[in-house]
Amino acid sequence: MIKQSVRVVNSTGLHARPAATLAKIVKQYQSSLTLVNNGKEIPIKGMMSILGAGVKGNTTIELICEGQDEQAFMNELTSAFAQGFGETVM
């Protein structure tokens, strides 16, 4: 299990477009992802659990990856968050 704090650089948070991109990343790996937002742990399975997490823009959250490909998974996640999921970051 590895943990990493990441900043949500998207000013609008994890709305539909970045949530869809994140859901695609999640489906590519066997490891599980848990997102910690405001002290609440949310197991991420797909787009609805991402949207349900209510992650606002310009906040810091914690990602927890657990499984056999956890390091590669975390690397891709941190990169995607840093790049704002391909959106223009304001």
PALO-344813 format. One record per residue: z, x, y of N, C-alpha, C, O in turn. Coordinates in steps of 0.001 Angstrom, whole numbers, padded with zeros to 6 digits, always signed. Example, Ala and Ser with C-alpha at 12.3 -4.5 7.8 and 13.67 -1.06 7.14 Angstrom:
+007800+013190-005690+007800+012300-004500+007800+013200-003300+008465+014236-003319;+007080+012850-002250+007140+013670-001060+007870+012900+000030+008039+013409+001138;
//
This chain:
+000000+000849-001182+000000+000000+000000+000000+000890+001240+000788+001830+001348;-000898+000576+002172-000922+001305+003435-000881+000314+004594-001427-000786+004512;-000217+000730+005678-000079-000098+006871-000673+000635+008055-000621+001862+008139;-001239-000136+008967-001825+000448+010171-001745-000568+011296-002094-001735+011113;-001287-000127+012457-001316-000987+013637-002664-000824+014307-003165+000292+014448;-003253-001937+014723-004539-001914+015412-004464-002807+016641-003710-003778+016683;-005256-002457+017628-005341-003266+018849-006568-004163+018742-007651-003718+018363;-006382-005418+019080-007493-006372+019121-008112-006226+020505-007580-006745+021486;-009238-005517+020583-009849-005219+021873-010684-006372+022409-011030-006380+023590;-011013-007338+021573-011766-008510+022021-010872-009332+022952-009759-009704+022580;-011355-009608+024143-010527-010339+025110-010215-011763+024649-009211-012346+025060;-011078-012323+023795-010852-013692+023311-010154-013726+021955-009964-014802+021389;-009771-012575+021431-009054-012523+020162-009985-012684+018968-011193-012470+019071;-009411-013060+017843-010198-013233+016616-010702-014668+016537-010188-015480+015767;-011710-014964+017341-012332-016282+017314-013419-016288+016233-013453-015377+015405;-014282-017260+016219-015220-017485+015108-016096-016281+014748-016177-015920+013574;-016751-015655+015726-017671-014560+015405-016966-013351+014801-017367-012893+013731;-015920-012813+015454-015238-011681+014821-014530-012063+013520-014413-011237+012615;-014062-013299+013420-013415-013753+012182-014416-013769+011033-014081-013405+009906;-015648-014194+011322-016690-014205+010289-017018-012783+009836-017201-012530+008645;-017089-011860+010791-017357-010456+010458-016218-009882+009625-016457-009183+008640;-014984-010174+010016-013823-009691+009271-013809-010283+007861-013490-009581+006901;-014146-011553+007730-014176-012205+006410-015207-011531+005497-014966-011382+004299;-016351-011124+006054-017370-010418+005264-016837-009082+004761-017088-008695+003620;-016103-008381+005619-015511-007097+005212-014509-007316+004088-014504-006578+003103;-013659-008329+004234-012621-008631+003227-013247-008872+001858-012718-008419+000844;-014367-009582+001827-015012-009926+000555-015635-008718-000154-015917-008785-001351;-015850-007625+000566-016470-006432-000014-015491-005564-000805-015917-004667-001534;-014210-005813-000675-013199-004952-001298-012335-005724-002285-012154-006936-002170;-011811-004989-003253-010914-005595-004239-009480-005661-003732-008704-006512-004168;-009125-004772-002817-007763-004740-002283-007474-006007-001481-008381-006676-000987;-006186-006312-001368-005773-007474-000579-005467-007031+000850-005119-005875+001095;-005602-007960+001780-005294-007700+003185-004264-008704+003660-004405-009909+003454;-003227-008191+004299-002231-009028+004957-002218-008628+006422-002171-007442+006749;-002260-009615+007298-002245-009386+008728-000876-009805+009248-000393-010885+008908;-000246-008969+010067+001056-009299+010635+000868-009503+012133+000523-008577+012866;+001105-010740+012568+000943-011116+013975+002233-011772+014443+002645-012794+013895;+002872-011191+015455+004149-011715+015987+005203-011870+014893+005947-012851+014874;+005263-010898+013982+006258-010911+012924+005942-011808+011744+006702-011851+010776;+004831-012522+011813+004450-013445+010737+003387-012790+009870+002365-012330+010379;+003622-012746+008550+002665-012163+007608+001712-013237+007108+002132-014276+006596;+000410-012963+007268-000612-013917+006848-001536-013247+005845-002252-012312+006204;-001540-013706+004578-002497-013158+003609-003905-013611+004004-004152-014800+004207;-004811-012658+004107-006169-012964+004545-007079-013105+003327-007276-012157+002568;-007623-014301+003160-008526-014595+002046-009942-014875+002534-010914-014593+001835;-010050-015427+003732-011360-015783+004274-011233-016166+005731-010204-015938+006367;-012286-016747+006240-012356-017057+007668-011258-018005+008150-010720-017818+009241;-010925-019003+007365-009917-019976+007810-008532-019342+007966-007799-019678+008896;-008173-018430+007065-006866-017783+007207-006856-016846+008413-005810-016650+009033;-008018-016262+008754-008110-015399+009936-007942-016237+011200-007157-015891+012083;-008678-017334+011280-008563-018208+012445-007156-018801+012546-006623-018954+013644;-006563-019130+011410-005218-019697+011381-004134-018737+011828-003033-019159+012183;-004442-017435+011811-003461-016431+012234-003221-016484+013740-002184-016027+014220;-004172-017039+014484-003992-017204+015927-003865-015896+016687-003030-015778+017584;-004677-014921+016342-004590-013608+016988-005290-013654+018341-006487-013929+018430;-004526-013383+019386-005055-013408+020747-005636-012042+021113-005343-011036+020468;-006452-012025+022143-007077-010799+022603-006088-009834+023236-005037-010236+023736;-006437-008573+023208-005641-007502+023823-004204-007457+023309-003275-007201+024075;-004024-007704+022016-002714-007606+021381-002777-006572+020263-003856-006160+019839;-001616-006166+019801-001548-005234+018681-001010-005975+017471+000002-006672+017549;-001703-005815+016353-001286-006433+015094-001154-005334+014046-001560-004195+014276;-000593-005677+012913-000473-004718+011820-001311-005210+010643-001296-006392+010300;-002038-004284+010038-002821-004579+008845-002154-003913+007656-001712-002768+007751;-002077-004625+006533-001524-004073+005296-002572-004245+004208-002954-005365+003870;-003033-003123+003664-004003-003148+002570-003303-002688+001308-002524-001735+001329;-003586-003374+000203-002974-003001-001064-003971-003199-002196-004500-004293-002395;-004219-002117-002936-005133-002184-004065-005822-000854-004290-005537+000134-003613;-006735-000841-005253-007345+000419-005669-008287+001023-004631-008467+002240-004613;-008891+000211-003767-009787+000746-002741-009208+000577-001333-009946+000419-000360;-007869+000613-001244-007177+000330+000011-007542+001291+001143-007652+000863+002292;-007731+002582+000845-008014+003538+001925-009390+003292+002544-009527+003305+003767;-010401+003071+001718-011744+002780+002232-011735+001460+003011-012386+001337+004049;-010994+000484+002500-010857-000818+003141-010239-000649+004528-010760-001175+005511;-009126+000087+004606-008440+000299+005875-009332+001047+006864-009343+000736+008055;-010076+002031+006367-010979+002777+007241-012014+001859+007881-012277+001954+009080;-012600+000972+007082-013606+000054+007622-012975-000952+008578-013567-001286+009604;-011782-001434+008251-011097-002388+009120-010760-001781+010477-011022-002397+011510;-010184-000581+010489-009798+000036+011756-011032+000327+012613-010981+000204+013837;-012117+000706+011983-013362+000943+012705-013890-000357+013321-014300-000375+014482;-013879-001436+012545-014362-002735+013030-013517-003233+014200-014059-003742+015182;-012189-003091+014103-011312-003514+015195-011560-002668+016438-011614-003205+017545;-011711-001353+016276-011939-000455+017410-013248-000774+018128-013347-000621+019345;-014251-001219+017371-015554-001530+017945-015651-002988+018411-016713-003425+018855;-014566-003732+018312-014574-005122+018761-015495-006008+017941-016009-007010+018439;-015706-005635+016671-016554-006411+015748-017966-006594+016298-018613-007614+016060;-018433-005583+017042-019794-005610+017552-020006-006454+018795-021137-006603+019256;-018936-007009+019341-019041-007812+020559-018860-006925+021784-018303-005831+021696;-019330-007402+022906-019093-006701+024159-017621-006875+024505-017119-007996+024596;-016940-005756+024696-015498-005793+024974-015287-005715+026468-015830-004840+027143;-014481-006652+026984-014214-006676+028430-012781-006314+028699-012360-006279+029856;
//
